[in-house]
Amino acid sequence: MAKLGFVMCMPLPSPLPPHQNRPPSNSDNTTLCLTRRQSFIFTSSSLLSSYLLMRQNPNLSTTFPSAIAQEIDELDQEETRPVKIFQETSSCVVFIKDLQLTKSPKTTSEVGLAEDENAKVEGTGSGFIWDKFGHIVTNYHVVSKLATDTSGLQRCKVSLVDSAGNSITREGTLIGFDPDYDLAVLKVDAVGNELKAATIGTSRELQVGQSCFAIGNPYGFENTLTTGVISGLGREIPSPNGRAIRGAIQTDAAINAGNSGGPLIDSYGHVIGVNTATFTRKGSGISSGVNFAIPIDTAVRVVPYLIVYGTPYTDRY
């Protein structure tokens, strides 16, 4: 049950009725004069003390303003840091749409990316640019329908921004996937566009309490930034095939439907994880603040095999 809070407003004292107004008596004048005289003496003493203190400590006159200015400067830096991180990293984040064609394409050039005409959107997710060749890292569960498609009707539409700030849309080709770690790699044709790859960091030396930032497309709202801290390390979460993913990063940075596959970023703008899962309140679908990301060190170990071989290392032997 929701509790409502009430703020009680105390009424101001009402003025005296007109018939009660009277001119001040002599005793009132005496009291008023004494009060003013005492106030004058106190103020003069305060000013004299301040003057003597300044004479003894010449640097004191600049200490207080500089301290206040320093606090304001620190506050500005704290507020502008997320702004700078978003400006520097958002261009490496992509928006992924899962499409299903309503009819089989007649030609290979008919890729069915115009969802309004002959395709419907079945899901959305996020990803980030791995390298300048157009490889995109995302979650396996974001592209699982494309990975298991036998009808030839599944497509992936990838929206991204190149280094010049131009918005482009390409069909994403599935290069490889590993359900055990909930990772997948798409590739887009980047000919004629220079792509800005994400700066890959490390998850080896993360500490609970340090700041982190998530960028993605929750509920289809593109380029959404959420902030938080690393809440826990070494967590265990289930993969799409039921196996355990160990070493997951827990964070309270909001991760919702559509954030999956996007980057978790540290204060230096380096990718430290792949946003993957969230616990939700039963029946609500709302994030509970307990969210998880696959450590980037795991992705660094898995992704190169997916790019080269299309399958994880363990599936090749």
Summary of the structure (lengths in Angstrom):
residues: 317
radius of gyration: 31.0
end to end distance: 56.9
largest distance: 107.1
contacts: 907
relative contact order: 0.12
helix: 31%
strand: 32%
